[in-house]
Amino acid sequence: MAYLTIKEILTIPTYTDPQTCRAGRVVIDHERCNGCGDCALICPGACLYVAGVGKDRKAYMIDKAVPDCMSCNDCAAICRRGAIRAEHGYDFGGFYKALHRAELVPPRNF
């Protein structure tokens, strides 16, 4: 069973403040990026896109209040030029620790 500390109780994020529930952030070095689009294809959260034409074709992170980035680093792993890195790692504790306080059980069979 997961128990919350006082600090975790006071810092449980709410969806009224988007900055407290920011999951992950991708930093792209546009000097190194060649706009191949591999990062946008591999991203499980679909939070990257490629825009521009020719040499101006670059990868960008979708600008949302709460992005779907989970800091899985798939984009950084597939980038051949090393232009991407994930920051602000996704935390599976905190808010989700408060939601699921019971022991894990196997799923039911139907």
N, CA, C and O of each residue as an XYZ file, in Angstrom:
440
protein
N       0.839     -1.176      0.000
C       0.000      0.000      0.000
C       0.884      1.239      0.000
O       1.900      1.278      0.694
N       0.510      2.230     -0.758
C       1.295      3.461     -0.860
C       0.774      4.491      0.124
O      -0.417      4.799      0.150
N       1.670      5.011      0.922
C       1.316      6.064      1.862
C       1.920      7.375      1.394
O       3.048      7.405      0.903
N       1.176      8.449      1.546
C       1.638      9.758      1.114
C       2.286     10.503      2.267
O       1.804     10.456      3.399
N       3.374     11.187      1.973
C       3.991     12.052      2.969
C       3.239     13.381      2.974
O       2.428     13.648      2.087
N       3.513     14.205      3.975
C       2.867     15.518      4.050
C       3.202     16.351      2.807
O       2.341     17.046      2.267
N       4.450     16.273      2.365
C       4.854     17.029      1.175
C       4.069     16.570     -0.048
O       3.638     17.396     -0.852
N       3.878     15.250     -0.197
C       3.130     14.737     -1.346
C       1.656     15.121     -1.273
O       1.028     15.378     -2.300
N       1.104     15.162     -0.065
C      -0.297     15.558      0.089
C      -0.488     17.010     -0.330
O      -1.475     17.355     -0.979
N       0.462     17.851      0.045
C       0.344     19.273     -0.263
C       0.699     19.607     -1.701
O       0.326     20.671     -2.195
N       1.417     18.716     -2.386
C       1.834     19.014     -3.754
C       1.137     18.144     -4.786
O       1.640     17.989     -5.898
N       0.004     17.580     -4.446
C      -0.746     16.808     -5.435
C      -1.226     17.779     -6.511
O      -1.911     18.751     -6.194
N      -0.884     17.535     -7.767
C      -1.253     18.489     -8.819
C      -2.743     18.466     -9.112
O      -3.402     17.433     -8.994
N      -3.248     19.599     -9.488
C      -4.629     19.694     -9.937
C      -4.605     20.152    -11.384
O      -3.640     20.779    -11.822
N      -5.628     19.854    -12.105
C      -5.663     20.214    -13.513
C      -6.107     21.655    -13.729
O      -6.272     22.086    -14.870
N      -6.303     22.412    -12.636
C      -6.599     23.833    -12.791
C      -5.327     24.625    -13.057
O      -5.391     25.711    -13.632
N      -4.169     24.102    -12.649
C      -2.883     24.749    -12.897
C      -2.070     23.849    -13.817
O      -1.499     22.863    -13.353
N      -2.000     24.161    -15.115
C      -1.322     23.272    -16.069
C       0.157     23.052    -15.775
O       0.702     22.013    -16.150
N       0.821     23.995    -15.119
C       2.247     23.831    -14.858
C       2.519     22.733    -13.839
O       3.592     22.131    -13.864
N       1.570     22.454    -12.936
C       1.801     21.407    -11.945
C       1.593     20.018    -12.512
O       2.082     19.044    -11.940
N       0.878     19.899    -13.625
C       0.638     18.577    -14.191
C       1.408     18.368    -15.489
O       1.086     17.465    -16.262
N       2.432     19.201    -15.736
C       3.271     19.018    -16.928
C       3.997     17.689    -16.807
O       4.706     17.441    -15.832
N       3.818     16.865    -17.780
C       4.382     15.521    -17.723
C       5.839     15.504    -18.157
O       6.703     15.127    -17.365
N       6.125     15.883    -19.335
C       7.483     15.845    -19.845
C       7.725     16.974    -20.816
O       6.791     17.649    -21.250
N       8.971     17.174    -21.152
C       9.308     18.248    -22.079
C      10.465     17.772    -22.944
O      11.410     17.160    -22.446
N      10.390     18.049    -24.217
C      11.434     17.673    -25.157
C      12.157     18.940    -25.597
O      11.525     19.919    -25.993
N      13.485     18.914    -25.524
C      14.296     20.042    -25.973
C      14.962     19.635    -27.279
O      15.642     18.611    -27.342
N      14.767     20.431    -28.314
C      15.290     20.124    -29.643
C      16.335     21.167    -30.021
O      16.072     22.369    -29.976
N      17.511     20.701    -30.390
C      18.576     21.578    -30.863
C      18.379     21.764    -32.369
O      18.687     20.867    -33.153
N      17.868     22.921    -32.765
C      17.528     23.161    -34.171
C      18.758     23.326    -35.058
O      18.648     23.266    -36.282
N      19.910     23.530    -34.465
C      21.145     23.576    -35.250
C      21.505     22.178    -35.767
O      22.037     22.030    -36.867
N      21.206     21.164    -34.960
C      21.533     19.781    -35.338
C      20.407     19.084    -36.085
O      20.659     18.163    -36.862
N      19.170     19.508    -35.863
C      18.005     18.834    -36.450
C      17.992     19.014    -37.962
O      18.162     20.122    -38.471
N      17.787     17.895    -38.677
C      17.687     17.973    -40.136
C      16.250     17.783    -40.626
O      16.009     17.788    -41.833
N      15.298     17.616    -39.712
C      13.897     17.517    -40.093
C      13.506     16.208    -40.727
O      12.592     16.177    -41.550
N      14.174     15.115    -40.370
C      13.870     13.815    -40.984
C      12.487     13.296    -40.585
O      11.856     12.574    -41.357
N      12.008     13.654    -39.387
C      10.680     13.247    -38.954
C      10.616     11.925    -38.232
O       9.526     11.481    -37.869
N      11.755     11.272    -38.007
C      11.743      9.994    -37.293
C      11.210     10.157    -35.874
O      10.493      9.289    -35.376
N      11.553     11.253    -35.228
C      11.113     11.486    -33.853
C       9.591     11.618    -33.780
O       8.969     11.106    -32.849
N       8.994     12.295    -34.746
C       7.541     12.466    -34.761
C       6.830     11.142    -35.020
O       5.738     10.911    -34.501
N       7.442     10.277    -35.815
C       6.831      8.973    -36.096
C       6.910      8.032    -34.909
O       5.988      7.249    -34.680
N       8.003      8.095    -34.145
C       8.218      7.139    -33.062
C       7.543      7.560    -31.759
O       7.357      6.727    -30.871
N       7.173      8.827    -31.626
C       6.652      9.359    -30.363
C       5.317      8.710    -29.997
O       4.343      8.870    -30.732
N       5.246      7.969    -28.860
C       3.985      7.325    -28.485
C       2.929      8.318    -28.013
O       1.736      8.019    -28.065
N       3.350      9.489    -27.556
C       2.401     10.503    -27.109
C       1.959     11.444    -28.206
O       1.106     12.304    -27.980
N       2.529     11.295    -29.398
C       2.238     12.155    -30.554
C       2.370     13.628    -30.187
O       1.505     14.438    -30.521
N       3.454     13.970    -29.498
C       3.640     15.361    -29.081
C       4.703     16.078    -29.900
O       5.056     17.214    -29.581
N       5.222     15.445    -30.947
C       6.196     16.088    -31.826
C       5.628     16.190    -33.234
O       4.852     15.339    -33.667
N       6.020     17.235    -33.937
C       5.639     17.388    -35.340
C       6.799     18.033    -36.085
O       7.682     18.635    -35.473
N       6.792     17.907    -37.386
C       7.838     18.473    -38.233
C       7.185     19.511    -39.138
O       6.160     19.252    -39.768
N       7.801     20.692    -39.190
C       7.259     21.773    -40.015
C       8.390     22.465    -40.758
O       9.547     22.422    -40.340
N       8.041     23.093    -41.850
C       9.017     23.822    -42.642
C       9.276     23.134    -43.973
O       8.811     22.021    -44.216
N      10.023     23.816    -44.825
C      10.335     23.308    -46.156
C      11.835     23.401    -46.372
O      12.469     24.385    -45.993
N      12.392     22.368    -46.982
C      13.818     22.373    -47.315
C      14.705     22.386    -46.081
O      14.536     21.565    -45.179
N      15.645     23.314    -46.041
C      16.567     23.389    -44.906
C      15.907     23.937    -43.649
O      16.451     23.799    -42.554
N      14.741     24.558    -43.795
C      14.010     25.080    -42.641
C      13.101     24.033    -42.007
O      12.390     24.337    -41.050
N      13.113     22.821    -42.518
C      12.288     21.738    -41.978
C      12.891     21.266    -40.663
O      14.007     20.746    -40.642
N      12.158     21.444    -39.562
C      12.642     21.118    -38.222
C      11.535     20.454    -37.413
O      10.353     20.572    -37.736
N      11.939     19.757    -36.362
C      10.989     19.135    -35.443
C      10.652     20.115    -34.329
O      11.499     20.889    -33.883
N       9.404     20.067    -33.889
C       8.927     20.927    -32.810
C       8.038     20.118    -31.889
O       7.467     19.104    -32.290
N       7.923     20.577    -30.646
C       6.999     19.962    -29.704
C       5.673     20.705    -29.797
O       5.653     21.933    -29.886
N       4.569     19.972    -29.777
C       3.249     20.578    -29.844
C       3.061     21.446    -28.611
O       3.277     20.995    -27.486
N       2.661     22.687    -28.823
C       2.516     23.649    -27.737
C       1.116     23.532    -27.144
O       0.158     24.121    -27.645
N       1.024     22.763    -26.070
C      -0.231     22.596    -25.352
C       0.018     22.954    -23.897
O       1.161     22.926    -23.440
N      -1.026     23.286    -23.171
C      -0.865     23.586    -21.750
C      -0.345     22.364    -21.008
O       0.541     22.474    -20.161
N      -0.896     21.204    -21.326
C      -0.442     19.952    -20.721
C      -0.086     18.999    -21.855
O      -0.975     18.351    -22.407
N       1.190     18.896    -22.218
C       1.571     18.012    -23.325
C       1.448     16.542    -22.938
O       1.411     16.193    -21.758
N       1.385     15.704    -23.944
C       1.253     14.272    -23.718
C       2.598     13.575    -23.606
O       2.654     12.346    -23.637
N       3.673     14.323    -23.478
C       5.013     13.741    -23.398
C       5.188     13.005    -22.077
O       4.901     13.550    -21.011
N       5.660     11.773    -22.153
C       5.909     10.988    -20.950
C       7.392     10.782    -20.695
O       7.773      9.954    -19.867
N       8.220     11.520    -21.392
C       9.684     11.447    -21.247
C      10.197     10.021    -21.406
O      11.014      9.556    -20.611
N       9.721      9.337    -22.424
C      10.147      7.956    -22.671
C      11.509      7.900    -23.350
O      12.155      6.852    -23.349
N      11.954      9.012    -23.930
C      13.236      9.122    -24.625
C      13.310      8.318    -25.918
O      14.408      8.080    -26.422
N      12.176      7.892    -26.467
C      12.187      7.211    -27.762
C      12.689      8.148    -28.855
O      13.428      7.733    -29.748
N      12.285      9.407    -28.779
C      12.710     10.380    -29.791
C      14.214     10.617    -29.720
O      14.872     10.743    -30.752
N      14.755     10.676    -28.520
C      16.201     10.877    -28.364
C      16.972      9.653    -28.833
O      18.075      9.775    -29.366
N      16.394      8.475    -28.634
C      17.074      7.245    -29.033
C      17.117      7.091    -30.549
O      18.086      6.554    -31.085
N      16.084      7.552    -31.246
C      16.043      7.355    -32.695
C      16.739      8.478    -33.463
O      17.046      8.314    -34.644
N      16.991      9.609    -32.818
C      17.617     10.746    -33.503
C      19.084     10.442    -33.790
O      19.885     10.265    -32.873
N      19.421     10.384    -35.071
C      20.790     10.040    -35.476
C      21.762     11.178    -35.221
O      22.963     10.945    -35.090
N      21.271     12.388    -35.148
C      22.140     13.549    -34.964
C      22.252     13.990    -33.513
O      23.010     14.911    -33.211
N      21.520     13.358    -32.613
C      21.570     13.739    -31.207
C      20.989     15.117    -30.947
O      21.481     15.847    -30.087
N      19.950     15.476    -31.680
C      19.367     16.810    -31.571
C      18.266     16.906    -30.525
O      17.780     18.002    -30.245
N      17.865     15.787    -29.944
C      16.728     15.785    -29.027
C      17.145     15.218    -27.680
O      17.919     14.264    -27.594
N      16.611     15.831    -26.633
C      16.755     15.262    -25.297
C      15.473     15.547    -24.517
O      14.846     16.592    -24.688
N      15.105     14.618    -23.678
C      13.900     14.775    -22.869
C      14.296     15.316    -21.502
O      15.261     14.859    -20.890
N      13.540     16.284    -21.042
C      13.758     16.872    -19.730
C      12.487     16.747    -18.911
O      11.424     16.395    -19.422
N      12.624     17.042    -17.645
C      11.477     17.075    -16.737
C      10.743     15.746    -16.790
O       9.601     15.680    -17.245
N      11.393     14.694    -16.330
C      10.867     13.342    -16.441
C       9.481     13.162    -15.876
O       9.086     13.834    -14.923
N       8.768     12.271    -16.459
C       7.414     11.947    -16.034
C       7.480     11.211    -14.714
O       8.258     10.267    -14.577
N       6.688     11.616    -13.739
C       6.718     11.022    -12.408
C       5.470     10.172    -12.217
O       4.351     10.684    -12.263
N       5.660      8.891    -12.008
C       4.523      7.996    -11.804
C       4.063      7.972    -10.356
O       3.109      7.268    -10.024
N       4.725      8.731     -9.488
C       4.313      8.846     -8.092
C       3.374     10.024     -7.944
O       2.618     10.344     -8.861
N       3.421     10.662     -6.804
C       2.650     11.877     -6.574
C       1.174     11.691     -6.787
O       0.524     10.972     -6.028
N       0.630     12.322     -7.801
C      -0.806     12.301     -8.060
C      -1.314     10.878     -8.261
O      -2.347     10.509     -7.702
N      -0.613     10.084     -9.041
C      -1.067      8.725     -9.318
C      -0.890      7.818     -8.114
O      -1.598      6.821     -7.976
N       0.038      8.153     -7.252
C       0.218      7.409     -6.016
C      -1.014      7.576     -5.125
O      -1.390      6.656     -4.399
N      -1.631      8.740     -5.183
C      -2.824      8.999     -4.386
C      -4.041      8.293     -4.965
O      -4.948      7.923     -4.220
N      -4.077      8.102     -6.269
C      -5.226      7.463     -6.899
C      -5.270      5.964     -6.645
O      -6.329      5.417     -6.339
N      -4.149      5.308     -6.767
C      -4.102      3.852     -6.659
C      -3.386      3.466     -5.375
O      -2.167      3.293     -5.360
N      -4.146      3.334     -4.304
C      -3.553      3.076     -3.002
C      -3.629      1.607     -2.615
O      -3.136      1.240     -1.548
N      -4.212      0.772     -3.418
C      -4.344     -0.642     -3.086
C      -3.208     -1.439     -3.707
O      -2.440     -0.924     -4.520
N      -3.113     -2.698     -3.313
C      -2.111     -3.591     -3.885
C      -2.485     -3.907     -5.329
O      -3.660     -3.901     -5.695
N      -1.481     -4.179     -6.130
C      -1.742     -4.568     -7.510
C      -2.335     -5.967     -7.552
O      -1.881     -6.866     -6.845
N      -3.335     -6.138     -8.371
C      -3.968     -7.443     -8.533
C      -3.999     -7.771    -10.015
O      -4.051     -6.864    -10.846
N      -3.968     -9.056    -10.361
C      -4.039     -9.405    -11.782
C      -5.405     -9.034    -12.350
O      -6.390     -9.000    -11.613
N      -5.476     -8.759    -13.645
C      -6.762     -8.404    -14.251
C      -7.730     -9.574    -14.233
O      -7.334    -10.738    -14.173
N      -9.012     -9.233    -14.287
C     -10.040    -10.273    -14.292
C     -10.109    -10.948    -15.649
O      -9.859    -10.319    -16.677
N     -10.443    -12.201    -15.649
C     -10.667    -12.934    -16.896
C     -12.156    -12.945    -17.194
O     -12.970    -13.210    -16.309
N     -12.511    -12.661    -18.424
C     -13.925    -12.661    -18.806
C     -14.227    -13.856    -19.652
O     -15.367    -14.039    -20.077
